[in-house]
Amino acid sequence: MKTTRLNVRMSERRLNKLRSYAVMKDKSVTQIVEDWVDRLPNLESVKNSADPLPINPTD
């Protein structure tokens, strides 16, 4: 598996929260983020299951 790097800007408070959560789960921050990404629905599933928009929306 080829890996790439992801840079995310966040506050120090959020980063500390993420790090603490990773320690509590005995995982790396990378593993936590990968787990969250893996939980996202497939884009095809989301696209196919979306309700169609009305042709003439009412106010």
N, C-alpha and C positions, 0 to 999 in steps of 0.2 A: 504494500500500500504506500503510495506516495503521499507525503504530508505537506501541507502548506501552512503558512503562518497567518493568523488573524489578529489584527490590532483593534482594540476596542477602547474608546475613551469613556471613562466613568470616574465618578468621584472616589476619593480615597475611602470614604465611608462604605460605599457599595463594594469596592474591592475587598476591604477588610471583612465585610459580611460574607462575600463569596468565599474567601479563603477560610473563614471560620466554618462555614457550611461544609466545605470540602474536607477539612480536618475532622469534623464531626462524623462525616460519612466514610472516613478513611479512604478518600479518593483524592486525586489531583484536581486542580482547577480545570485542566484540560478534560479530564474524564467527566466532570460535572457538566461542562458546556456541551461536550459531545452527547451525553445522555439527554440533555434538554433538546438539542437539535434533532436527535433521533426520535423524540416524541412528537415532533411536528408532523401534521398530516401530509401525505403525498399531495403535491399540487394538482395532479390529475383527479384525485379523489375530491378535493375541495372544489375544483372547477365543475366537475360533473354533478356534485350534490347541491350546488348552490341553487336557491330558488330563482326562477326567472324573474326579471324585472318586468313590472307592468308596462304595457304599451303606452297608456295614457295615465300616468300617475295623478292621483288627486291630491290636493293640498290639504 
